[in-house]
Amino acid sequence: MLGGLVKTTMSDRDDFPERVKRIVAQRAAYFCSRPECRNLTLGPHSDPEKALSNGVAAHICAASPGGPRFDPTQTEEERRSLDNAIWLCHSCSDLVDKDEQAFPKEVLREWKSLHDKFISDSGGVPQLPDITVRTLEGLVMPPRGPATIRGKDISLFREHELLIVNHNSRLIYWLTCRIQFPESIITHRIVENPAGSSFDCKPDSMQLVASATGSGSVSVTGGLRPALNYILASDTLPPRSRLNIHFLSTASENSSDYYMSGLGSESLMNYVLGQFQYPLLGEYIPRRFLLPLNFEPERRVITSLPCEDYDGSRSIIHRETWP
């Protein structure tokens, strides 16, 4: 005990991992989150090989007992989490720690929320696109021919809609997605594509059904094989724009094996896994996302959960095209 203060060592502190420091800085676009400040905390150093940082990932609730706004009900993981971090310049960080009464945790959390909105609305770190997948009732896409849908096609095939909406007021760049469905996709149709965007959608593995004669010649007999996985790529997604694609799927002979293996598994088997980039301080910053998909085998219906940031910690299963 020194001067009435509790002496702590580095091991007593629940400091942030480097990943949390990096993400909270990027989400704040390297600007101080205090509304009255919002100074840029990153700039050039006098050494041309270095950058100068005046920012810090500050704890909303202190990292150790005796610190400002310490919450004894928090776990170690909660103290070290992104939810407990706010990006501040060094001056504002010192200010809030020296006057806990004027800057309680509620004020700091409000700053963080306001700063997230400020950055999203003013061209900082864009929000994740709003992505949904749903199975439609009936069929709009004919599985064969120019416009023929037979009665039994309704039971054999399912049509699914993938909708991607950019709610931001700025472009997002180089959007790519890997789509893994529980059923084989036999074709797709672009319903809505923003003007001016270059767009591509194709099976992950382009495979042709072919046969060979005794002379060694090869002829294509069945077109593209159904594929579980599709790759979607767009160079830009403009502000307030939508990308709408329909997929036609069919159950495979192997489908039931995958349905059963997915029950009760912690690993994610059906999903949309993607990435986009956005410009920040002269660089393009990648942001990865994951859209988990639920599947009801009896009805053969796909629904999506909320889209989330993906840091690689969640286990996903990569499945290849049906043999």
Phi and psi in degrees as GROMACS dihedral restraints (atoms count N, CA, C in turn):
[ dihedral_restraints ]
;  ai    aj    ak    al  type     phi  dphi    fc
    3     4     5     6     1  -124.4    20    10
    4     5     6     7     1   118.7    20    10
    6     7     8     9     1    56.6    20    10
    7     8     9    10     1    33.0    20    10
    9    10    11    12     1    79.3    20    10
   10    11    12    13     1     1.0    20    10
   12    13    14    15     1  -101.5    20    10
   13    14    15    16     1   149.6    20    10
   15    16    17    18     1   -82.6    20    10
   16    17    18    19     1   123.7    20    10
   18    19    20    21     1   -83.2    20    10
   19    20    21    22     1   126.7    20    10
   21    22    23    24     1  -120.9    20    10
   22    23    24    25     1   153.9    20    10
   24    25    26    27     1  -105.4    20    10
   25    26    27    28     1   169.3    20    10
   27    28    29    30     1   -58.9    20    10
   28    29    30    31     1   -30.6    20    10
   30    31    32    33     1   -72.8    20    10
   31    32    33    34     1   -18.1    20    10
   33    34    35    36     1   -78.9    20    10
   34    35    36    37     1   -15.7    20    10
   36    37    38    39     1   -92.6    20    10
   37    38    39    40     1   140.5    20    10
   39    40    41    42     1   -95.1    20    10
   40    41    42    43     1    76.9    20    10
   42    43    44    45     1   -75.5    20    10
   43    44    45    46     1   158.1    20    10
   45    46    47    48     1   -73.9    20    10
   46    47    48    49     1   141.4    20    10
   48    49    50    51     1   -66.0    20    10
   49    50    51    52     1   159.7    20    10
   51    52    53    54     1   -59.8    20    10
   52    53    54    55     1   -34.0    20    10
   54    55    56    57     1   -61.4    20    10
   55    56    57    58     1   -42.5    20    10
   57    58    59    60     1   -66.0    20    10
   58    59    60    61     1   -42.3    20    10
   60    61    62    63     1   -60.2    20    10
   61    62    63    64     1   -42.4    20    10
   63    64    65    66     1   -67.4    20    10
   64    65    66    67     1   -44.5    20    10
   66    67    68    69     1   -68.8    20    10
   67    68    69    70     1   -41.4    20    10
   69    70    71    72     1   -66.8    20    10
   70    71    72    73     1   -32.6    20    10
   72    73    74    75     1   -69.3    20    10
   73    74    75    76     1   -43.1    20    10
   75    76    77    78     1   -66.9    20    10
   76    77    78    79     1   -40.6    20    10
   78    79    80    81     1   -64.4    20    10
   79    80    81    82     1   -30.5    20    10
   81    82    83    84     1   -85.6    20    10
   82    83    84    85     1    -0.9    20    10
   84    85    86    87     1    57.5    20    10
   85    86    87    88     1    26.5    20    10
   87    88    89    90     1    64.8    20    10
   88    89    90    91     1    20.6    20    10
   90    91    92    93     1  -101.9    20    10
   91    92    93    94     1   145.1    20    10
   93    94    95    96     1   -60.3    20    10
   94    95    96    97     1   137.1    20    10
   96    97    98    99     1   -83.8    20    10
   97    98    99   100     1    -6.2    20    10
   99   100   101   102     1   -71.7    20    10
  100   101   102   103     1   121.5    20    10
  102   103   104   105     1   -55.6    20    10
  103   104   105   106     1   -34.4    20    10
  105   106   107   108     1   -78.0    20    10
  106   107   108   109     1    -8.3    20    10
  108   109   110   111     1  -112.0    20    10
  109   110   111   112     1   -78.5    20    10
  111   112   113   114     1    53.1    20    10
  112   113   114   115     1    36.2    20    10
  114   115   116   117     1   -76.3    20    10
  115   116   117   118     1   145.8    20    10
  117   118   119   120     1   -68.4    20    10
  118   119   120   121     1   132.2    20    10
  120   121   122   123     1  -104.8    20    10
  121   122   123   124     1    10.5    20    10
  123   124   125   126     1  -133.7    20    10
  124   125   126   127     1   136.2    20    10
  126   127   128   129     1  -165.3    20    10
  127   128   129   130     1  -178.3    20    10
  129   130   131   132     1   -74.9    20    10
  130   131   132   133     1   145.1    20    10
  132   133   134   135     1   -94.3    20    10
  133   134   135   136     1   159.8    20    10
  135   136   137   138     1   -63.9    20    10
  136   137   138   139     1   -26.1    20    10
  138   139   140   141     1   -82.1    20    10
  139   140   141   142     1   118.0    20    10
  141   142   143   144     1   -62.7    20    10
  142   143   144   145     1   -11.1    20    10
  144   145   146   147     1   -94.3    20    10
  145   146   147   148     1     1.8    20    10
  147   148   149   150     1  -128.7    20    10
  148   149   150   151     1   161.7    20    10
  150   151   152   153     1  -117.0    20    10
  151   152   153   154     1   152.3    20    10
  153   154   155   156     1  -108.5    20    10
  154   155   156   157     1   123.7    20    10
  156   157   158   159     1  -111.7    20    10
  157   158   159   160     1   131.9    20    10
  159   160   161   162     1  -119.2    20    10
  160   161   162   163     1    29.0    20    10
  162   163   164   165     1  -121.6    20    10
  163   164   165   166     1   161.9    20    10
  165   166   167   168     1  -148.4    20    10
  166   167   168   169     1   142.7    20    10
  168   169   170   171     1   -81.2    20    10
  169   170   171   172     1   102.3    20    10
  171   172   173   174     1   -93.9    20    10
  172   173   174   175     1   147.8    20    10
  174   175   176   177     1   -79.5    20    10
  175   176   177   178     1   128.7    20    10
  177   178   179   180     1   -69.2    20    10
  178   179   180   181     1   -48.9    20    10
  180   181   182   183     1  -109.4    20    10
  181   182   183   184     1   132.3    20    10
  183   184   185   186     1   -52.2    20    10
  184   185   186   187     1   154.3    20    10
  186   187   188   189     1   -78.9    20    10
  187   188   189   190     1   -12.6    20    10
  189   190   191   192     1  -152.8    20    10
  190   191   192   193     1   158.1    20    10
  192   193   194   195     1   -57.8    20    10
  193   194   195   196     1   142.3    20    10
  195   196   197   198     1    91.0    20    10
  196   197   198   199     1   -13.1    20    10
  198   199   200   201     1   -82.4    20    10
  199   200   201   202     1   166.0    20    10
  201   202   203   204     1   -63.4    20    10
  202   203   204   205     1   131.6    20    10
  204   205   206   207     1    64.1    20    10
  205   206   207   208     1    26.7    20    10
  207   208   209   210     1   -61.1    20    10
  208   209   210   211     1   134.1    20    10
  210   211   212   213     1  -118.2    20    10
  211   212   213   214     1   105.9    20    10
  213   214   215   216     1   -67.1    20    10
  214   215   216   217     1   -15.1    20    10
  216   217   218   219     1   -81.7    20    10
  217   218   219   220     1   -13.2    20    10
  219   220   221   222     1   -74.0    20    10
  220   221   222   223     1   146.4    20    10
  222   223   224   225     1   -83.9    20    10
  223   224   225   226     1   168.6    20    10
  225   226   227   228     1   -59.6    20    10
  226   227   228   229     1   -40.8    20    10
  228   229   230   231     1   -64.1    20    10
  229   230   231   232     1   -38.6    20    10
  231   232   233   234     1   -67.4    20    10
  232   233   234   235     1   -37.7    20    10
  234   235   236   237     1   -67.1    20    10
  235   236   237   238     1   -30.0    20    10
  237   238   239   240     1   -93.2    20    10
  238   239   240   241     1     2.8    20    10
  240   241   242   243     1   -86.5    20    10
  241   242   243   244     1   164.8    20    10
  243   244   245   246     1   -63.6    20    10
  244   245   246   247     1   -31.6    20    10
  246   247   248   249     1   -63.0    20    10
  247   248   249   250     1   -26.3    20    10
  249   250   251   252     1   -96.7    20    10
  250   251   252   253     1     8.4    20    10
  252   253   254   255     1  -110.8    20    10
  253   254   255   256     1   142.9    20    10
  255   256   257   258     1  -137.9    20    10
  256   257   258   259     1   139.5    20    10
  258   259   260   261     1   -91.2    20    10
  259   260   261   262     1   121.8    20    10
  261   262   263   264     1  -133.8    20    10
  262   263   264   265     1   156.0    20    10
  264   265   266   267     1   -73.5    20    10
  265   266   267   268     1   163.9    20    10
  267   268   269   270     1   -62.1    20    10
  268   269   270   271     1   -36.7    20    10
  270   271   272   273     1   -64.0    20    10
  271   272   273   274     1   -46.4    20    10
  273   274   275   276     1   -70.6    20    10
  274   275   276   277     1   -32.2    20    10
  276   277   278   279     1   -63.2    20    10
  277   278   279   280     1   -44.0    20    10
  279   280   281   282     1   -64.4    20    10
  280   281   282   283     1   -39.5    20    10
  282   283   284   285     1   -61.8    20    10
  283   284   285   286     1   -48.9    20    10
  285   286   287   288     1   -70.4    20    10
  286   287   288   289     1   -26.5    20    10
  288   289   290   291     1   -81.0    20    10
  289   290   291   292     1   -22.6    20    10
  291   292   293   294     1   -88.3    20    10
  292   293   294   295     1   -14.0    20    10
  294   295   296   297     1  -137.3    20    10
  295   296   297   298     1    75.0    20    10
  297   298   299   300     1   -62.1    20    10
  298   299   300   301     1   -34.1    20    10
  300   301   302   303     1   -65.6    20    10
  301   302   303   304     1   -38.4    20    10
  303   304   305   306     1   -77.8    20    10
  304   305   306   307     1   -22.9    20    10
  306   307   308   309     1  -129.8    20    10
  307   308   309   310     1    70.6    20    10
  309   310   311   312     1   -70.4    20    10
  310   311   312   313     1   172.7    20    10
  312   313   314   315     1   -61.3    20    10
  313   314   315   316     1   -31.4    20    10
  315   316   317   318     1   -63.4    20    10
  316   317   318   319     1   -37.4    20    10
  318   319   320   321     1   -66.9    20    10
  319   320   321   322     1   -43.8    20    10
  321   322   323   324     1   -65.7    20    10
  322   323   324   325     1   -37.5    20    10
  324   325   326   327     1   -67.6    20    10
  325   326   327   328     1   -35.3    20    10
  327   328   329   330     1   -67.1    20    10
  328   329   330   331     1   -40.6    20    10
  330   331   332   333     1   -56.9    20    10
  331   332   333   334     1   -46.0    20    10
  333   334   335   336     1   -63.1    20    10
  334   335   336   337     1   -43.7    20    10
  336   337   338   339     1   -63.8    20    10
  337   338   339   340     1   -43.7    20    10
  339   340   341   342     1   -65.0    20    10
  340   341   342   343     1   -37.2    20    10
  342   343   344   345     1   -70.2    20    10
  343   344   345   346     1   -36.9    20    10
  345   346   347   348     1   -57.0    20    10
  346   347   348   349     1   -45.9    20    10
  348   349   350   351     1   -68.0    20    10
  349   350   351   352     1   -40.4    20    10
  351   352   353   354     1   -59.3    20    10
  352   353   354   355     1   -46.2    20    10
  354   355   356   357     1   -67.2    20    10
  355   356   357   358     1   -42.3    20    10
  357   358   359   360     1   -63.7    20    10
  358   359   360   361     1   -39.6    20    10
  360   361   362   363     1   -81.0    20    10
  361   362   363   364     1   -19.6    20    10
  363   364   365   366     1  -113.0    20    10
  364   365   366   367     1    17.8    20    10
  366   367   368   369     1    90.0    20    10
  367   368   369   370     1    23.5    20    10
  369   370   371   372     1   -88.8    20    10
  370   371   372   373     1  -122.3    20    10
  372   373   374   375     1   -80.5    20    10
  373   374   375   376     1   118.7    20    10
  375   376   377   378     1   -72.2    20    10
  376   377   378   379     1   152.9    20    10
  378   379   380   381     1   -71.7    20    10
  379   380   381   382     1   157.9    20    10
  381   382   383   384     1   -62.5    20    10
  382   383   384   385     1   144.1    20    10
  384   385   386   387     1   -60.3    20    10
  385   386   387   388     1   152.0    20    10
  387   388   389   390     1   -84.0    20    10
  388   389   390   391     1   109.9    20    10
  390   391   392   393     1  -118.5    20    10
  391   392   393   394     1   130.5    20    10
  393   394   395   396     1  -136.8    20    10
  394   395   396   397     1   149.3    20    10
  396   397   398   399     1  -129.5    20    10
  397   398   399   400     1   133.0    20    10
  399   400   401   402     1  -147.3    20    10
  400   401   402   403     1   149.6    20    10
  402   403   404   405     1   -88.0    20    10
  403   404   405   406     1   129.1    20    10
  405   406   407   408     1   -84.7    20    10
  406   407   408   409     1   157.2    20    10
  408   409   410   411     1   -83.1    20    10
  409   410   411   412     1   129.7    20    10
  411   412   413   414     1    72.6    20    10
  412   413   414   415     1  -166.9    20    10
  414   415   416   417     1  -127.1    20    10
  415   416   417   418     1   137.9    20    10
  417   418   419   420     1  -107.1    20    10
  418   419   420   421     1   -34.9    20    10
  420   421   422   423     1   -86.6    20    10
  421   422   423   424     1   125.2    20    10
  423   424   425   426     1   -72.3    20    10
  424   425   426   427     1   131.9    20    10
  426   427   428   429     1   -72.6    20    10
  427   428   429   430     1   -14.2    20    10
  429   430   431   432     1  -154.5    20    10
  430   431   432   433     1   153.2    20    10
  432   433   434   435     1    71.1    20    10
  433   434   435   436     1   174.6    20    10
  435   436   437   438     1   -71.7    20    10
  436   437   438   439     1   -33.4    20    10
  438   439   440   441     1  -161.9    20    10
  439   440   441   442     1    45.2    20    10
  441   442   443   444     1  -117.0    20    10
  442   443   444   445     1   121.7    20    10
  444   445   446   447     1  -124.4    20    10
  445   446   447   448     1   115.3    20    10
  447   448   449   450     1   -90.4    20    10
  448   449   450   451     1   163.7    20    10
  450   451   452   453     1   -58.2    20    10
  451   452   453   454     1   -44.5    20    10
  453   454   455   456     1   -74.6    20    10
  454   455   456   457     1   -13.9    20    10
  456   457   458   459     1   -62.7    20    10
  457   458   459   460     1   -30.0    20    10
  459   460   461   462     1   -62.5    20    10
  460   461   462   463     1   -34.6    20    10
  462   463   464   465     1   -87.2    20    10
  463   464   465   466     1   -27.5    20    10
  465   466   467   468     1   -81.1    20    10
  466   467   468   469     1   -32.5    20    10
  468   469   470   471     1  -117.9    20    10
  469   470   471   472     1   158.1    20    10
  471   472   473   474     1  -131.8    20    10
  472   473   474   475     1   140.6    20    10
  474   475   476   477     1  -110.6    20    10
  475   476   477   478     1   131.9    20    10
  477   478   479   480     1  -125.7    20    10
  478   479   480   481     1   143.6    20    10
  480   481   482   483     1  -108.2    20    10
  481   482   483   484     1   128.3    20    10
  483   484   485   486     1  -108.2    20    10
  484   485   486   487     1   118.8    20    10
  486   487   488   489     1  -120.4    20    10
  487   488   489   490     1   124.9    20    10
  489   490   491   492     1  -120.4    20    10
  490   491   492   493     1   121.5    20    10
  492   493   494   495     1  -121.3    20    10
  493   494   495   496     1   126.2    20    10
  495   496   497   498     1   -94.5    20    10
  496   497   498   499     1   102.7    20    10
  498   499   500   501     1   -83.8    20    10
  499   500   501   502     1    -5.6    20    10
  501   502   503   504     1   -71.9    20    10
  502   503   504   505     1   163.0    20    10
  504   505   506   507     1   -93.9    20    10
  505   506   507   508     1    21.4    20    10
  507   508   509   510     1  -145.8    20    10
  508   509   510   511     1   162.6    20    10
  510   511   512   513     1   -67.2    20    10
  511   512   513   514     1   147.0    20    10
  513   514   515   516     1  -116.2    20    10
  514   515   516   517     1   146.3    20    10
  516   517   518   519     1  -113.6    20    10
  517   518   519   520     1   150.2    20    10
  519   520   521   522     1    49.8    20    10
  520   521   522   523     1    56.2    20    10
  522   523   524   525     1   -75.7    20    10
  523   524   525   526     1   124.8    20    10
  525   526   527   528     1  -132.1    20    10
  526   527   528   529     1   143.6    20    10
  528   529   530   531     1  -138.6    20    10
  529   530   531   532     1   141.8    20    10
  531   532   533   534     1  -108.6    20    10
  532   533   534   535     1   120.1    20    10
  534   535   536   537     1  -105.9    20    10
  535   536   537   538     1   121.3    20    10
  537   538   539   540     1  -119.7    20    10
  538   539   540   541     1   109.1    20    10
  540   541   542   543     1   -97.2    20    10
  541   542   543   544     1   161.2    20    10
  543   544   545   546     1   -77.3    20    10
  544   545   546   547     1   -16.8    20    10
  546   547   548   549     1  -120.6    20    10
  547   548   549   550     1   158.5    20    10
  549   550   551   552     1   -70.9    20    10
  550   551   552   553     1   131.4    20    10
  552   553   554   555     1   -88.4    20    10
  553   554   555   556     1   127.6    20    10
  555   556   557   558     1  -103.5    20    10
  556   557   558   559     1   -21.7    20    10
  558   559   560   561     1  -165.1    20    10
  559   560   561   562     1   169.5    20    10
  561   562   563   564     1  -144.2    20    10
  562   563   564   565     1   162.7    20    10
  564   565   566   567     1  -141.8    20    10
  565   566   567   568     1   130.7    20    10
  567   568   569   570     1   -83.4    20    10
  568   569   570   571     1   114.6    20    10
  570   571   572   573     1   -89.0    20    10
  571   572   573   574     1   -39.9    20    10
  573   574   575   576     1  -148.0    20    10
  574   575   576   577     1   124.1    20    10
  576   577   578   579     1  -135.6    20    10
  577   578   579   580     1   126.2    20    10
  579   580   581   582     1   -57.8    20    10
  580   581   582   583     1   139.2    20    10
  582   583   584   585     1   -62.7    20    10
  583   584   585   586     1   137.9    20    10
  585   586   587   588     1    89.1    20    10
  586   587   588   589     1    -7.8    20    10
  588   589   590   591     1   -95.1    20    10
  589   590   591   592     1   136.2    20    10
  591   592   593   594     1   -88.7    20    10
  592   593   594   595     1   126.0    20    10
  594   595   596   597     1  -135.5    20    10
  595   596   597   598     1   143.2    20    10
  597   598   599   600     1  -143.4    20    10
  598   599   600   601     1   142.7    20    10
  600   601   602   603     1  -145.6    20    10
  601   602   603   604     1   121.9    20    10
  603   604   605   606     1  -155.8    20    10
  604   605   606   607     1   163.0    20    10
  606   607   608   609     1   -60.9    20    10
  607   608   609   610     1   148.3    20    10
  609   610   611   612     1   -61.3    20    10
  610   611   612   613     1   -39.7    20    10
  612   613   614   615     1  -120.2    20    10
  613   614   615   616     1   110.8    20    10
  615   616   617   618     1   -77.5    20    10
  616   617   618   619     1   109.5    20    10
  618   619   620   621     1  -125.5    20    10
  619   620   621   622     1   134.2    20    10
  621   622   623   624     1  -106.8    20    10
  622   623   624   625     1   140.9    20    10
  624   625   626   627     1   -83.5    20    10
  625   626   627   628     1   119.1    20    10
  627   628   629   630     1  -136.8    20    10
  628   629   630   631     1   159.5    20    10
  630   631   632   633     1  -132.9    20    10
  631   632   633   634     1   151.2    20    10
  633   634   635   636     1  -117.9    20    10
  634   635   636   637     1   142.4    20    10
  636   637   638   639     1   -92.8    20    10
  637   638   639   640     1   172.9    20    10
  639   640   641   642     1   -62.3    20    10
  640   641   642   643     1   -26.1    20    10
  642   643   644   645     1   -78.4    20    10
  643   644   645   646     1    -7.1    20    10
  645   646   647   648     1    98.2    20    10
  646   647   648   649     1    -5.0    20    10
  648   649   650   651     1   -75.2    20    10
  649   650   651   652     1   151.2    20    10
  651   652   653   654     1  -121.2    20    10
  652   653   654   655     1   135.1    20    10
  654   655   656   657     1  -129.8    20    10
  655   656   657   658     1   140.4    20    10
  657   658   659   660     1   -76.9    20    10
  658   659   660   661     1   131.7    20    10
  660   661   662   663     1  -117.9    20    10
  661   662   663   664     1   -22.6    20    10
  663   664   665   666     1  -135.6    20    10
  664   665   666   667     1    11.0    20    10
  666   667   668   669     1    71.5    20    10
  667   668   669   670     1  -158.0    20    10
  669   670   671   672     1   -71.7    20    10
  670   671   672   673     1   139.3    20    10
  672   673   674   675     1   -78.1    20    10
  673   674   675   676     1   151.4    20    10
  675   676   677   678     1   -59.0    20    10
  676   677   678   679     1   148.7    20    10
  678   679   680   681     1  -135.5    20    10
  679   680   681   682     1   139.4    20    10
  681   682   683   684     1   -72.9    20    10
  682   683   684   685     1   -29.9    20    10
  684   685   686   687     1  -117.0    20    10
  685   686   687   688     1   133.2    20    10
  687   688   689   690     1  -122.0    20    10
  688   689   690   691     1   151.0    20    10
  690   691   692   693     1  -113.6    20    10
  691   692   693   694     1   127.7    20    10
  693   694   695   696     1  -114.1    20    10
  694   695   696   697     1   135.0    20    10
  696   697   698   699     1  -143.1    20    10
  697   698   699   700     1   134.3    20    10
  699   700   701   702     1  -139.5    20    10
  700   701   702   703     1   134.6    20    10
  702   703   704   705     1   -71.4    20    10
  703   704   705   706     1   -33.4    20    10
  705   706   707   708     1  -146.0    20    10
  706   707   708   709     1   153.5    20    10
  708   709   710   711     1  -128.2    20    10
  709   710   711   712     1   104.9    20    10
  711   712   713   714     1   -63.8    20    10
  712   713   714   715     1   164.0    20    10
  714   715   716   717     1   -58.6    20    10
  715   716   717   718     1   140.9    20    10
  717   718   719   720     1    56.3    20    10
  718   719   720   721     1    31.8    20    10
  720   721   722   723     1  -110.8    20    10
  721   722   723   724     1   167.0    20    10
  723   724   725   726     1  -130.3    20    10
  724   725   726   727     1   145.3    20    10
  726   727   728   729     1  -124.3    20    10
  727   728   729   730     1   119.3    20    10
  729   730   731   732     1  -126.3    20    10
  730   731   732   733     1   121.5    20    10
  732   733   734   735     1  -131.4    20    10
  733   734   735   736     1   138.0    20    10
  735   736   737   738     1  -107.5    20    10
  736   737   738   739     1   138.0    20    10
  738   739   740   741     1  -118.6    20    10
  739   740   741   742     1   139.7    20    10
  741   742   743   744     1  -107.7    20    10
  742   743   744   745     1   123.3    20    10
  744   745   746   747     1  -120.8    20    10
  745   746   747   748     1   160.7    20    10
  747   748   749   750     1  -139.1    20    10
  748   749   750   751     1   147.4    20    10
  750   751   752   753     1   -70.9    20    10
  751   752   753   754     1   141.2    20    10
  753   754   755   756     1  -102.1    20    10
  754   755   756   757     1   164.9    20    10
  756   757   758   759     1   -62.0    20    10
  757   758   759   760     1   -28.2    20    10
  759   760   761   762     1   -90.7    20    10
  760   761   762   763     1    -1.4    20    10
  762   763   764   765     1   -58.9    20    10
  763   764   765   766     1   -43.4    20    10
  765   766   767   768     1   -61.0    20    10
  766   767   768   769     1   -33.3    20    10
  768   769   770   771     1   -62.2    20    10
  769   770   771   772     1   -41.5    20    10
  771   772   773   774     1   -72.2    20    10
  772   773   774   775     1   -36.7    20    10
  774   775   776   777     1   -59.6    20    10
  775   776   777   778     1   -47.8    20    10
  777   778   779   780     1   -67.5    20    10
  778   779   780   781     1   -39.9    20    10
  780   781   782   783     1   -68.5    20    10
  781   782   783   784     1   -21.0    20    10
  783   784   785   786     1   -83.6    20    10
  784   785   786   787     1   -16.9    20    10
  786   787   788   789     1   -70.3    20    10
  787   788   789   790     1   126.6    20    10
  789   790   791   792     1    76.1    20    10
  790   791   792   793     1     6.4    20    10
  792   793   794   795     1   -86.8    20    10
  793   794   795   796     1   141.5    20    10
  795   796   797   798     1   -80.6    20    10
  796   797   798   799     1   -18.9    20    10
  798   799   800   801     1   -79.2    20    10
  799   800   801   802     1   147.1    20    10
  801   802   803   804     1   -91.6    20    10
  802   803   804   805     1   125.5    20    10
  804   805   806   807     1  -104.8    20    10
  805   806   807   808     1   -26.6    20    10
  807   808   809   810     1  -125.5    20    10
  808   809   810   811     1   128.0    20    10
  810   811   812   813     1  -168.9    20    10
  811   812   813   814     1   169.2    20    10
  813   814   815   816     1  -120.1    20    10
  814   815   816   817     1   116.2    20    10
  816   817   818   819     1  -113.2    20    10
  817   818   819   820     1   125.4    20    10
  819   820   821   822     1  -149.2    20    10
  820   821   822   823     1  -177.1    20    10
  822   823   824   825     1  -156.3    20    10
  823   824   825   826     1   147.7    20    10
  825   826   827   828     1  -138.3    20    10
  826   827   828   829     1   171.4    20    10
  828   829   830   831     1  -128.2    20    10
  829   830   831   832     1   154.5    20    10
  831   832   833   834     1  -142.4    20    10
  832   833   834   835     1   146.6    20    10
  834   835   836   837     1   -78.6    20    10
  835   836   837   838     1   137.7    20    10
  837   838   839   840     1  -151.5    20    10
  838   839   840   841     1   118.0    20    10
  840   841   842   843     1    52.0    20    10
  841   842   843   844     1    43.6    20    10
  843   844   845   846     1    84.3    20    10
  844   845   846   847     1     2.2    20    10
  846   847   848   849     1  -125.8    20    10
  847   848   849   850     1   160.6    20    10
  849   850   851   852     1  -100.8    20    10
  850   851   852   853     1   119.2    20    10
  852   853   854   855     1  -100.8    20    10
  853   854   855   856     1   125.8    20    10
  855   856   857   858     1   -81.3    20    10
  856   857   858   859     1   146.3    20    10
  858   859   860   861     1  -135.7    20    10
  859   860   861   862     1   121.1    20    10
  861   862   863   864     1   -95.9    20    10
  862   863   864   865     1   149.8    20    10
  864   865   866   867     1  -142.3    20    10
  865   866   867   868     1   160.9    20    10
  867   868   869   870     1  -138.5    20    10
  868   869   870   871     1   130.8    20    10
  870   871   872   873     1  -115.2    20    10
  871   872   873   874     1   102.6    20    10
  873   874   875   876     1   -71.0    20    10
  874   875   876   877     1   144.5    20    10
  876   877   878   879     1  -117.7    20    10
  877   878   879   880     1   134.5    20    10
  879   880   881   882     1   -96.5    20    10
  880   881   882   883     1   149.2    20    10
  882   883   884   885     1  -137.9    20    10
  883   884   885   886     1   130.8    20    10
  885   886   887   888     1  -102.7    20    10
  886   887   888   889     1   104.3    20    10
  888   889   890   891     1   -60.5    20    10
  889   890   891   892     1   -39.3    20    10
  891   892   893   894     1   -64.8    20    10
  892   893   894   895     1   -43.2    20    10
  894   895   896   897     1   -91.7    20    10
  895   896   897   898     1   -13.3    20    10
  897   898   899   900     1    57.2    20    10
  898   899   900   901     1    51.3    20    10
  900   901   902   903     1  -117.3    20    10
  901   902   903   904     1   131.5    20    10
  903   904   905   906     1  -105.1    20    10
  904   905   906   907     1   134.1    20    10
  906   907   908   909     1  -133.0    20    10
  907   908   909   910     1   157.5    20    10
  909   910   911   912     1  -112.8    20    10
  910   911   912   913     1   150.9    20    10
  912   913   914   915     1   -93.4    20    10
  913   914   915   916     1   174.0    20    10
  915   916   917   918     1   -61.5    20    10
  916   917   918   919     1   143.8    20    10
  918   919   920   921     1   -70.4    20    10
  919   920   921   922     1   142.8    20    10
  921   922   923   924     1  -139.9    20    10
  922   923   924   925     1   156.2    20    10
  924   925   926   927     1   -64.0    20    10
  925   926   927   928     1   143.9    20    10
  927   928   929   930     1  -122.0    20    10
  928   929   930   931     1   119.3    20    10
  930   931   932   933     1  -109.5    20    10
  931   932   933   934     1     8.4    20    10
  933   934   935   936     1    90.6    20    10
  934   935   936   937     1    -3.1    20    10
  936   937   938   939     1   -78.7    20    10
  937   938   939   940     1   -24.4    20    10
  939   940   941   942     1   -86.8    20    10
  940   941   942   943     1   135.0    20    10
  942   943   944   945     1   -79.5    20    10
  943   944   945   946     1   127.7    20    10
  945   946   947   948     1  -124.1    20    10
  946   947   948   949     1   150.7    20    10
  948   949   950   951     1  -104.3    20    10
  949   950   951   952     1   124.8    20    10
  951   952   953   954     1   -93.6    20    10
  952   953   954   955     1   118.8    20    10
  954   955   956   957     1  -110.9    20    10
  955   956   957   958     1   142.5    20    10
  957   958   959   960     1   -90.7    20    10
  958   959   960   961     1   173.7    20    10
  960   961   962   963     1   -60.4    20    10
  961   962   963   964     1   144.8    20    10
  963   964   965   966     1   -53.6    20    10
  964   965   966   967     1   139.7    20    10
